[in-house]
Amino acid sequence: MTNFNRRTFMKQGGILASVFLLPLTFNSFVDRKIMKTQNQFDVIIIGGSYSGLAAAMALGRALRNVLIIDSGEPCNRQTPYSHNFLTQDGKTPLEISLIAKQQVLKYDTITFYSGFATKGMKIEKGFEIETESGNKFTTSNLVFAAGIKDIMPEIPGFSECWGISVLHCPYCHGYEVRNETTGILGNGDFGFDFSKLISNWTKKLTLFTNGIATLTDEQKNLLEKHAIEIVEIEIEKFEHQNGKVKTIIFKDGSKQMVNAIYTKLPFEQNCSIAEQLGCELTEDGYLKIDSFQKTTINGVYACGDTATRMRTVANAVAMGTLTGMTANKELIEERI
């Protein structure tokens, strides 16, 4: 595929056409280009959401041959709107992503591959990555930006509400549910700390511990002092309408109405290749990085949700940009 064809496709299609064409026509075309022309890249980025795209842009502007491998299943795919990202506040995650892809594809040395990266190994001059369909690519440097997979609790209705009315971040979504009847699903130190945090956005607040509370007496007294109710009954299910939670039904048959719930979920890495290569994880399960996004393995970088608990679009973009700049500088240092 020539540079003219790529640019013409993107310009003529526009954002709306891209929604329908990118997953099918465009990605399959790019796949054929890769298999016929090259399998060696300066940098391979695993994960093509905000952080991966930002890293790719920085590298593309540095004239690097970059391959982005992306499955097309971002963790925020259910989230109706994205907030707290300057110039893009209130747009859907898909809108932001499509604009980003259009802008990244203006750089001729950047290529997308639609699929899953499943295997990775260290080779003499870098790394080899294999996809689910059996394609193999080699690279001098690797960037992991595939994010994390949230592990949902076995509460009927929870997963349908996740990202819509069951939320992880007040800075992303708190303004939209300010002053609403709100719950915290949590216990112990997390339940206590998050209740304090969310009390900034609403005074109609209840902590649901989903069983016996593990709060200290001091924590209980402080929450009660600030009129934050504590409910210790186990939860049966969430009643909702199109992902908007309406009522919590408890196992004793009682119920309580809420408009929003905040919680913190356990997770696992979306891509296990970094661990296959020996990259260390933090105690919380994120890829361990230094201040320049370098992992514990030379030539391997990580950015976005895969390496931080700060799950915002703005932070992902910032981390990705720094990653691309760092990786390019390291390539220059190696050459010179």
N, C-alpha and C positions, 0 to 999 in steps of 0.2 A: 504493500500500500504506500503510495507516494505521499509526500508532505501536502501536495495540493489536494489530494483526495481526502485526507484526514481533516484539513481545515475546512474544505468545502462542505463536507458532511456535517461538521459541527455548526457552521454558520447557517446553513440552509435548514437544518433540523430545528434549531432553537431549543429552549429549555423544555417546552411541552413535548415536542417530538422526542427529545432525549429520554424522557420518562419511559416511553414505550419501546424505543429502538435500541437504547444502550444495552439492556440485558440480553437481547437476542442478536440483531444484525451486527451491531458494532463490536461487541465482545467476541463473537465467533469469527469475525473478520480479523480482529487483532490476533486471536489465537493462531489463525492460519499464517499470518505474517511472521509470528515468532518462530513457528516450527520450520518455516522455509528459509528464514534468513539468518537467525542468530540464536545462540543460547548462552552467550557470555555477556555479562553486564558488569559495569563498575559497581553498582549497588542494586540489590534486590530488596524491595520493601514488602513485607508480608502484612497485609492489612491496608485497605484503600479507603478508609474513612478520613475524618478531618486531620488527624495527626499524620497518617501516612501520606495524604495528599500534600500537606504542608511541607513535609520532608522532601517529597518528590519535586515540588516547585523550586525549593532552594537548590536542589541538586541539578535540576534541569537548567536553571539559570546559570549554573556553574559548568554547563556543557557536558554533564555526566550522562552516560547511557544507563538508564534506570528502568527496571521492570517492577511494576506493582502487581502483586498477586492478591486478588480480593474475592471473597466468597459472595459478596453482595448481601450480607445479613448483619447489618450493624445492630448493636445492643439497644439503640434508641428507636428502632423501627416502629414501635407502637406509640411513641411520644408525639402528641399532636403539634406542639410548637416548641421552639427553642428560644431561650431567653438569656440575657446577660452577655451577649456577644455583640459588641459594638458594630454598628452598621447593618446587622442582620437580626436584630431583636424582633421576635414574634414570627419569624419565618419557620416553615416546617423543616425538620432535619433533612428531608429529601430535597427540598429546594436548595438549601445551602450546599448539600453534597453535589448536586448536579451543576451548580454554578462553579464550584471548586473544580470539578472534573473538566468542564469546558476550558477553564483558565489553565489548568495543568497541561491539557492536551495541545495547547499552543506551542509547547516546547517540543521540538522534533525528536529529541533523544529520549522521551518518556513514552513507555508503552504499558498498556494494561493487559492483564491476563485474568479472565474470569474463571475462578475455580478455587480449590482448596490446596494449600501446601501441606503435605502430610509427613514428609521425611526430610531430614537434613544431615549432612555429614561434613566434617572438615576434610579438605583436600590440600594438595601441596601449595596452591596459590589462592587460597580462599575457602569457598564453601560450595557445595552442591545441594540444590534444593529439588525435590521431586514432588510433583503434584498428584492429586488423586487419580487423574486420568493417565498418569505414567510419563508425562513430559518432564524432562530434566534440564535445569539451568544452572550455570555456574556464575560465581560473583566474587569480587574481591572483598566486599563488605555487605553485611546484612543489617537490616533495620526491622525490628519487630514492633508492629503497630496494630496487631490484630485484636487488642482489647481483651476483655474478660467475659466469661459466661456466668450470669447470675444463677444461683441455685434456688429455685422457688420452694417455699414451704408447701406441705401437702394440705393446703387450705383451699377448698373449692372456691373459685372466683378470684383468687389472688392473682394468678398469672394474667388473667384477662384485664385486670385493673393496673398492672404494673406499667409505670411510665405515663399513665393517664390520670389516675386519681390516687394510686398508691405510689408514693414518691420517695426519692432518695436525697433530694437536695433542695433546701428552701431558697438558696440563691438562684437556682434555675426556675423554680416553680412557686415559691412562697407568695409572691405578690399576687398571683392569680387566685389563690385560695386564702388570702388575708381575711382575718376576722370570721372565717368559716368554722363550723364545728369540726374539729380536727382530732385525730388520734395519733398516738405514737405506739407502734408495735415493737416492743423491746423489753429488756429487763436489765437488772443490775446497773453497772456503771453507764453502759450505753443508753439504757432507757432514761436514766436520770439526766445525763448530759444532754441528750437530744431533746428531752422535755424542756430543759432550760433554754436551749437554742430556739426552739419553735415558739416558745412563749413570746418572742419578739414580734411574731406575725399574727398571733391570735391569743385571746384569753379564754376561748372556748376549747379547752384542751384536756384530753384524757390519756393517761398512760395505760395501755393494755399489755399486761405481762404474759398473757396466754398460759396461765398457771401460777403457782405460788411465786410471789415476788421475792427476788434475791437482793432487794434494796436494803441498805443499812437503815437503822432507826433514824439517823440524822438525815439521810436522803429523803425518807418518807416524810419526816416532819417539815423539811424545807419545801417539798412539793405541795403538801397540804397547806402550808402557810401562804402559798401563792395560788391557791384554789385549783390546783391540778389534781384531778381525781385519779385514783389508782384502781383499776379493775383487774382482778386476778383470776377470773373465770376463764376456762379454756374455750377457744374459739372453734365453732363448728364450720362456719362458711361466711363468705362475703356475698351479700346480695347487691347486684349492680345492674346498671343499664348502659349497655355499650361501653363497658369499661369504667363507668363513673360509679364509684361505690355509693351505696345508699344506706345499707344497714349491716351491722355485724350481728350475726346469729351465734349465740353461745351454746355450748353443749348441754347446759341445764335448761334450755328452752327460752331463756331471756334474750333480749335483743337491745341494740343501741344504735341510734342513727348517727351517721357521720358523713361529711362531705369530702374529706381527704384523710389520708393516712400516710405517715412517714415511717420508714423502717430502713434497716441495713441488712443486706443479704450476704450470706457466704458466697464464694465464687471460686471458679477455677480459670486458669489461663485458656483462652480460646485456641491457642496454638501451642502444642507441646514441643515444638522443634527446639526452642531456646533451651529447654531443660535437657533435651537429647544431646545438645552440644556442650552441656556442662555449665550453663549460666546459672548463677546463684539466685535464689529467691529471698525476699525479705521474710520476716516472721509473719507478716500479714498475707504473704502469697503473691506479692508483686515482683516483677523482675528487678533485681538490685542494680541501680545505676549510680554513677557519680554526677557531679554538677554539670557535666557536658554530655549527658545521656549515654555514656559508655557503660556497657554491662561488664561483668567480671571476665568475659572472654574477649580477647583482642580482636578488633574488626567487627564486633557485634554491638549494636545500639538498640535502645528501646525508648519508646515515647508513647504518650497518651495513656489510656486507661490500663494498659498492660503494665505500666510502671508507676502509677500514682493513684491515690484515692480521690484526688481532686477531679471528679468526673464532670468537667464542663467543656463545652466546645472551645471557648476562648483559651483555656489552658492546654487543650489538646493541640490546637494550632500553634501556640507558642512553643510547646515542647517539640513539635515536628519541625518547625523552622530551625530551631537550635540544633536538632539532630542532623538535618541536611547540611547545615553549615559546618558542623563538627566533622561529619564523615568526609566532606569534600576537602577540608583542611588536612585531615589525616592522609588522604590519597595524594595530596600535593607533597606532603612531607615524605611519604614513602618513595615517590618518584624522584625527588631531589636528593 
